[in-house]
Amino acid sequence: MKNNKDWEKWAAIFALISSIIAVIGLFFAGKEIHQTKRWNMLNFTFTYLPSPLEIAELEDEFNKIMDFWKRKDELNLSEVRALLDEMEDSDKYELFKKYKYESWNDDIQEKWCMCGRKLKLYLSLLERYCGAINCGVADNEVSESLYGFRFKTHYRKLLPFIKKNEGNKR
């Protein structure tokens, strides 16, 4: 009988130790899942975030047409209409004066229109990326530290274009 009680005692100790090991295993599994999720978010952030070179190339093209870097103010109505290829004669005159073109020709108008098309693509890219951040797929803190200021500044400068373009979709 004594052997039977020893066996029950050892079985209870084994069950207790097994339970403790299982709880510790669950803790580490949960921690691993959390770390994997964090790693996947960081990986997505750096993989799908537009590279600085791509963004710089686009912004340089915008800068050639509309002084994107130097400007502190948002786009005016004439610039927005030029970007959307909806220019009126008064817009041509205003842009001619503001940017000190030697003469106005269709080539200048085409450059503004092409810039507008690229600007739409650029904003779509940023919108998709912001959607990924909002859904929790991309890491918010890393994205904010990498491009937060740039995105906020661009949004402020381009808000009239965004609003007008939004109105054209409906």
N, C-alpha and C positions, 0 to 999 in steps of 0.2 A: 503494500500500500504506500509505503514511503516513497518508492520510486515513482509511483503515479503522481503523488503530490509534487515531487521535484519537477517532474515533466510539465505539470500544469503551471508551476511557478516560472519555469524557463519559457514556456509558451507565452505566458503573459508578458514577460520581460521582452521577448522577441517581438511580440505584437506592438508593444509600446515603442521599442526602438524603430521598428518598421514604420510605424505611424509618424514618428518624429522625422525620420529620413524622408518620408513621402511629403511631409509639410515643407521641409527644407527644399526638396526637389521642386515642389510647386512654386515656392518663392523664387528660386533661381530661374525656373522656366518663365515665370512672369517677368522677371527682370530682363531676361534674354529677349523676350518678345518686345518689351519696351525699347531696349537698345536697338533691336533690328528695325523697329518702326522709325526710330530717330535717325538711324543710318540711311534708311530708304528715303526719308524726307530730305536729308542733306544731299544724298546722291541725286535726287530729282532736282533739287535747287541748283546744283552746279551743272548738271547735265542739260537741263532744259531752259535754264536762264539764258537769255541772249548773251553771247560772249561780249566782253568789252570792245573788242575789235569790230564786231558787227554793228553794235550800237554806235560806236564812234564814226564808222563809215557812213551810216545813215545820217547821223547828226551833222557831219561835215557837208553832206549834200544839202541838207536843210539850211545850213549856215551860208552856203554859197548863194542861195536864192533869197533868203529872208533874214539874214543876220541873226541866226538862231542863238548863237552864244552870247553876243554882245547885248542883245535886247533884254531889258528889264520888264517891259510891259507886255501885255497880251497882244495877240494879233488883232488888227483893226478890221473893220468890215470889208474894206477894199482887198486886203490880203486874203481874207477868208474866201471872198468871191473869186479871186484869182486862183486860189488853190483848188476850188471846186469847179473851175472853168465856167463861171457864171458872171464874168466881168462885164461891166458897163463902161462907157467912155470915160465917165468921171473917175472910175477906179484906175483906168490906165493912166490918167493924168496924175492922180495922187501917188501911184507907185513910181511913175516917171520922176516926179519931184522928190519923193522920199529916198529912193535908191540911186538917184542921179545917173540914170541911164543916158548914154550919148544919143540914142534914138530908140524909138519903140518899134518893134517888129513882131511878127508872128512867132519867131524863135523864142523871144522872151516870154510870150504868153504860153507857149508850149512847155517851157522850162517850169513855169509856175504850176501848170497842170500836172506835169510829171511829178513834181515835188508833192503835190496834193495826193496823187495816187500812192506814192511811197509813204507819205505821212499816214494815210489810212491803214496801210499794211503794218507800219510801225505801231500805231495805236492798237490795232487788232492783236498784235503780238503781245504788247503790254497787258491788254485786257485778258487774254487767255492766261498769261502768267499770274496776274492778280487773282483770277478765278481759281487757279491751282493753289494759291496761298490761302484763299478764303475757304476752300474745301479741305484744307489740312494736308494736301499732297506735298506741297513745298513748305520749307521751313520759313516761318514768318520773320523771326529774329535775324536770321542770316540774310534773307532777302532785303530786309529793311536796312541792315548795315551796309550791304553792297550797293544798293541802288535807290534806297528810300528818298534821299534828297533829290536825286535826278528825276525820279518819277513825279514827285510832288511839284517840282519846278516846271517840268514839261507840261504837266496837267494845267497848271495856272496859266502858262503862256498860251496853250493851245485850247483852252476852254471855249472861246468863241467858235473855233473850227469844229470842235466836238459837238457843241450844241446845234450848229447849223447843219452839220453832217447827219446828226440824229434826226433832225426835222426832215431831211431829204429821204430817209429810209421809209418813212410812213406814207 
